[in-house]
Amino acid sequence: MQFKQDYFEQLEGFYSQVYPLPISNPHWLGWSEDAAQLIGLQQPNDELLMQLSANHAAPGASYYAQVYSGHQFGGYTPRLGDGRSIILGEAIGPNGAWDVALKGGGPTPYSRQGDGRAVMRSAVREFLVSEALAALNVPTSRALAVIGSDLPVWRESQETAAITVRLAKSHIRFGHFEYFFHSEKGDAGKLTQLVDFTIKQHYPHLSTDAAGYKQWFYEVVKSTAIMIAHWQSVGFAHGVMNTDNMSILGDTFDFGPFSFLDTFKEDFICNHSDHEGRYAFGQQPGVGLWNLKRLAQVLTPIIESDDLIAALNTYQDELVKQYLLLMRAKLGLPQLNISANKLSEAEQEQLDLHLVGQFTVLLENNQLDYSNSLRDFGQLDPNSSHSVLRDSMVDLAGFDTWYQAYQDRMGKVDDVNMWQGERNGVNPKYILRNYLAQEAIIDIEENGDNSKLLQLQQVLSRPYDEQPEMEDLAKRPPDWGQGLIMSCSS
């Protein structure tokens, strides 16, 4: 890896230098060829394994943990920081630089009495979901590899440590700006320095002046809305949307108790610590705006309040626009109104939102699988009065009412085969169901066998392909695997 060290060299005081602790008997559990290409790597090798397991120093690496704060479940925590993640630097790839971080690399000044380690099950889950989301075209950090060991660590019981090698275009999060706003006690020097750095590194088309700051916040609002629209469209629940887990670039990261929906449930909670459902699936759009408001509050020293409010006011429209763009494609709805009635864009938008919303209500009321139901559109003939979707419904009258409205919106489809192929190109057959990840983890824990992990990774890298030999991985979970709820250490 070839590193540059812009964050380390230009933002002294924004991190602590700390060196990772090695893990014993390191071995590759998983490797992403796709992620490796982002930083110009080819195949894994023994020396790289030793470097990424902290047994050897990586040439050119600086090793540091960032400091930040954040709102956790609505309450402000003044000092958090990277408690188990150590950044090596920015690896230079063919199309830009990516932070390389060892998640589970040992304690840092921000570990809060923790051991700084990641257990194997959490490392495997982060590796799989990072690459699964990327294959679904959801904005996300990436995972180069997951490295196993025989180093014992204690959680509820004794487990083994592992390291996820995370790649991110940036690790700067909302909580960074909160920390330097509150810790500097009215001095905007470091806050301004951080904003300037963020713009120069990641928004180079903008200027570092009042006009640039204003436009930058608009773009942060937009990228956050786009990310969450993607989450809602693929049925992804993050589970712990604290402001310290919100990327300033609108990329998904800091995976803990995440889950993809199995049976559709608007109020699905995947985090067993979320007793009030603050981060339930259906709450994510609202939480995204709440988090942006916390960010806006700490930017008031350098951006006018009226400009911040104006940018925040674009969030809902942007999210709805992006969500409708994705859901129209999933349901095959024409992007433009084709009915004889002349409707405004806003009126058509509201009708389509209602149509999509009624479809998800049908899924919930009939206890149907979200991804599989959308995949069924690839077998649907929208010109026919018979629908394959109807076969799985219990509330037939409710479905018939919806389907008539759907056909009225669709109009006639000239090439049904092409239309069906397009649906299969946007509705995945394979998603990372929690029970599948759990089965792979159990095989590693009990048998030292990572073959299920590798198989699952390969299937999820082509989520829209049929892959007939992997048909079982597309099925609804067994009873024990339905709606699994995870902990933050998961």
N, C-alpha and C positions, 0 to 999 in steps of 0.2 A: 504494500500500500504506500502511496505517495501522499503525505499530509501537508496541509497548510494549517496555520494556527491563528487565524484572524481573531476569533473570540478570545483566546488565551492571551494574545499579544496586545489587543486593543482595548480590552475591558478588564484591566487589573482592578481587583476589588469586587468583582462580580462572581467570584468563584473561590474555592480553596483547592490548592494543588494537593492531590492525594493519590497514592499509588495502590493499585489493586493487589489483593492477596491471592496467591495461586490456589487452584483447586487440585486435589490429588487425583491421579489416574484419569486425566482428561481424555474424553473420546467424543467423536462426532456422533450426535444423535440425529441431527438434521442439517441440511445445507441447501440454500436456495441459489440455483444457478442464475435465475433471473435477477435476484438482488445483487449477486456477485458482479454481474455485468455493469451495474450502475457505478461501481468504483474500480472497474478495470481488472477484476480478478478472474482467474480461470478456475481450475479445479482446486479443491482443498488439499493441503499437504501437511506434513508433520510439523514443520517449523511454524506455519501459520497457526496450527492447533496450539502449539506451545505459547505463542504470542497472545492469542485470544483467550487463553485460559489463565493468563497472567504468570505463567511459568518462565517465560522469557520476555524481555522488554521489546516492544515494537519500535523499530527505528523511526525516528521522527515524531513519535507520540509525546504529548505533554502531560496527560493524565490529570484530570481535574473534575471536581463536582461543583455544579452551579448552585447558587443560593437564590431562593425566591420564597414567596409566601403564598397565601391563597385562602379563598373561602371554601371550607369543607362542610358539606351539608348545610350551607347557609351561614355558618359562623366563621369569623375571620381568625386565622391562625397566623401570627405575625412572622414566624420564621419556620420554613420547611426546608426546601432544598433537596438535592439528590441524595437520598438516604441509602440507596443501594445501586446507583448507576454512576459509573466513572467514564468520562468521555476521553477518548484518545486524541481527538482533533478532527479536522475536516479532511476526509479522504478525497483526493481529486479523481473524478471519473471522466468518462468521455463526454458527458453532457452537464458537467457541473460538479459541485462538491457536496458530500454528504457527511454529517457528523457520524462518527463511529463510537458507540458506547457499549460498555460491558455491563449489562444489567444483571446484578448478582455478583459484582466484583469485590465485595467486601465493605467494611464500615467506612463511613466518611464523617466529617464533622456534623453532618445533618441527619445521622442515622437515628437519633433520639433513642439511645440505649438498644437499638436493634443490632443484629449481626451483619447487616448489609448483604445478606445472601438471598438468593432466589432458590426456592425449592424446585425440583425437577418438574413437577406438575404445572407450576405457574410458568416456567420457562418454555415448556412445550406448548402450552396454550397460546402464549404470546407469539411464538414463532409461527404457529399455524394460522392464527387469525390475521396477523400482519400480511402474510402472503395471500390468504384467502380474500381479504378485502381488496388488495391490489388487483387480483384477477377479476374481481367484480367491478373494477373501475371506480372504487370508492377512494377518495383522497386519504392517504394513510402513510404512517411511517412504515419502514420495511424491516425484515429480519434476515440477516445474512446467514445466521447459523444458530443452532442450539447445541451446547456442549455439556455432556454429562460428566459425572465424577463419582467417587465413592466417599466424598467428604460428608460426614454426618452433620445435619442441622436439626434443630428442634422447633417444631411448631406445636400442634396439638399432640404430636408424637414424633418420634425420630424419623426423619426423611433424609434424602441425599440432595446436596447442592447441585446447581447447574447454572449456566450462564447463557442468556440470550444476547447475541450480538445484534444490537439494534442500529439501523441506519435511519437518519432523519435529516431532512433538508435543513431543519433547525430544531433545537431543543428549547428555544425561547417560548415562553408561555405567558398567559395573562398574569400569572402570579409574579413573574419577574417585575412587571411594571408596578404592581401593588406593593411589592417589597421596597422598591427604591422610592416610591412616593411616601410611604409611611415612615421608613427608617431615616430618611434624610431631613425630616421635620421642617418641611417648607422650602428646602433648597432643591430646586429642580435640576441641578447640575447633572447628577447621575441619571436621572430620568430622561433628560434630553439626550445625554450621551447614548443611552440604550436605544432610544427611538431613532437617533441618527444612524447608529450601527445597523439596526434592523432594516432601515430603508436602504442604506448603501449596499447591504449584503443581499437582500431579498426583494427589494422594490427599486431596482436601480433606475427605473424610468421616472421616479419621483425625485423632487428636490428636497433638501433638508432645510426647509423654511416653513413659514406659516401655511402657505398654500400646499406644500408637499405633505405636511403633517395632517392637514384636513383631508386630503385625498387618500392618504394612507389609511386613516381610520375607516373611511368608506369602504376601502378594499378589504380590510379586516372583517368588517361586518358582512360583506358579500361572501367572502370565502368561508366564513363560519356558517352562514345560511346554506351555502351549497353543500358543505359537508353533512349537515344535519338532514337536509333534504335527501341525500343519498342514504343516510342511515334509515330514514323512515321508509324509503322505497324498497330497500332490500330486507327490511325487518330486523335491523341490528339494534340491540340495546347495549349501550356502553356500560351503564351500571354505576359509574362514579364520576359524574360530570362536575367535579370541583374545578374552581378556576385555575388551580395549579395543574390540572390535567387538560387544559385547553391550549392547543397550539396557536401561536400568533399567525401561522400560515394557513390555518384551516385544514390541518391534517389530523387524522385520528391517531391518538397514541395514548400511552399509559394504560395498558390493558390490565384489568383486574377481573371482576366478576361479570364479564361481558356474556352476551348470549344472542344468538339468532333466534327469532321466533320459530317455534314449531307450530302448534295450534295457535291461531291468531287470537291475541288477547290485548286489547288496547292498554289496559292497566297492568301489563305483565311487569313484574319486578324480578330482576335477576341477581340482585345483591342482597344477601341475607341480613346485612347490617342496615338496609334501607327500610326501616320499620314503617315509615309514613309514606313510602312510595314517591319520595321526592324525585327520584331518577327513573321512574317507571317509563316504559317505552313511549307511551303517549304524551308524557311530560317533557320529552327531550327538546322539542322546538321552543317551548316556553323557557326552559332552563338556559338554552343557548342565548336568548335575549337577556335574561337576568344576568348571566355572566358577562355579556357585552356591556351591560350597564355598569357593572363593577369596574370593568376596564375603563369605561368612559369617565367615571368619577375620578380616577387617579391621573387621567390625562388632562384635567382642567388647567393645570399650570401652563400648558403649552398649546392647547387647542381651545378655541372659544366654545363656551357651553352651547350656544345656539348651533354651532357646526356639529358638535357631538350629537345633539338631539336630532338634528336633521339626518345624520347618518344612521342613527338607531332607528329612525322612522322608516328607513328603507328595508329593514330586516325582514319584516313579514312578507312584503311584496316579493322580495328576492327569493325567500324560501318557498313561497307558494308557486312562483314561476318555475323554479327548478324542480320542485316536487311534481308539478303537473307535467312538465316536460318528460320526466322519467316515467310517470305513471301512464301518461297517454301512450308512450311507446310500449309499455308492458301490456296494456289492454288493447293496443292496436288502434286507438282512437286517432282519427285524422287531426293534425295539428291546427287546421283551419276549419271553421264551420262549413259544412257542406249541405246543410238543410236549406229548404226554400225560405225559411224565416231569416231575416236580416238581423243578426244580433251583434252587439258591440263585443269587443274583445273581453271586456270585464264581465259582461253577461254570460258569454260562453264559458269563461273561466269558472264562474260560480256554478253553472250547470254541470261542468265536468268535475269540479270538486265534489259536488253532491253525488254524482254518479260513482266516482271512486269511493267516496265515503260510504255509500250504501252497499257497495260490494264488500268492503271490509266488515260492515255490520253483518252482512250475510255470512261471511266466514266465521265471525265470532259466534253468532247465534247458532250456527250449524256445527260449531267446533271443528272447523276444517284447518288443514295445514296451509300456512301462508304461501310458502315457496312452491309446493306441489300444485296448489290451486292456480297460481299464476302460470306455472309450466303447462297446465292443461290448455291454455289459450293456443298453444302450438298444435293442438288437435281440433280446435274449434273451427267450424265453418260458419262464419258470421252471417252468411246468406240464408242459412237453414233455420227452420223453426225448431229443430231439435238441437240441443246443446249437450255436449259431453259434460259440461259443468253441472248440469241439472242432476246427473246420475248420483252425485255425492250429497245432494241437498236433502234435508228433512223438511224444511219449510218450502215446499214446492210453490205455493201461491206467492210467497214473498220473492222467490227467485224469478218466477214468471213475470212479475211486475217489473223487476229490475231488468230482466233480459229484453223485454219489449222496449224499454227506454234506451237500453244499450244499442239495440238494432236500429232504432230511430236515429240515434246519434251517428252510428256507423255509416248508414247508407249502404249502397251496393259495393261489394269488393270484387274487382274484376279478376284478379289472379289470386285465388285462395291459397294455392301452394306457396307462392312467394310470401303472402301475408303470414302464413303459419311459420315459415322459416324465419321471418323477421322477429316473430314473437319468441321463438326459441333462441334467438340471438341476444335477447335482452332479459329473459327470464331464466335464471340458472336452474339446472337440474340438481346440482350438488352444492350444498352449503355446509359450513362447519357447524354441525349439530353437536351440542355439548356431550351427548352420550358417545358419539364417535371419538371425540377427543379423549374422553374418559377411558374408553376401551383401549386406545393406544397407550395411554399413560399406565394403565394397569398391566399391560403386557411388558412394558419396560420395567416397572417396579417388581413384578413377580418373576419374570423370566429373563430380564435383561435383553429383551427382543424389541428392536425398534422398527421391525418390518411393517407393522400396521401404521406407524407414524409416517414412514416414507411413502406407503401406498396412499394414505389419506392426503398427504402433501401433493402428490402427483395428480390425484383426482381433482383436488380443489384448484389446481393451477389451470384446469380446463373446465370450468364450472358449467359452461353452456353446451358442451359436447355430450352426446348420448352415452358413450363409454359402456356398451352393453354388458361387458364382463364385470362392471362395478355397480350393477343395478341395485343391489341390496343397500348401498350407501345412500341412495336417494329416497329410501322408504321413511315413513314416519317412525319416530322412536318407539321402542317397546315401552310398556307402562312405566318401568323404572326410570326410563330416560326422558320422560315428558316433563318439560318445564323445570329442568334442574336449576337450582339456585346455588350460586357460588359465593365464596368469601373473597375478601380483597387479596388474600394470599394465594388465591386459586390461579 
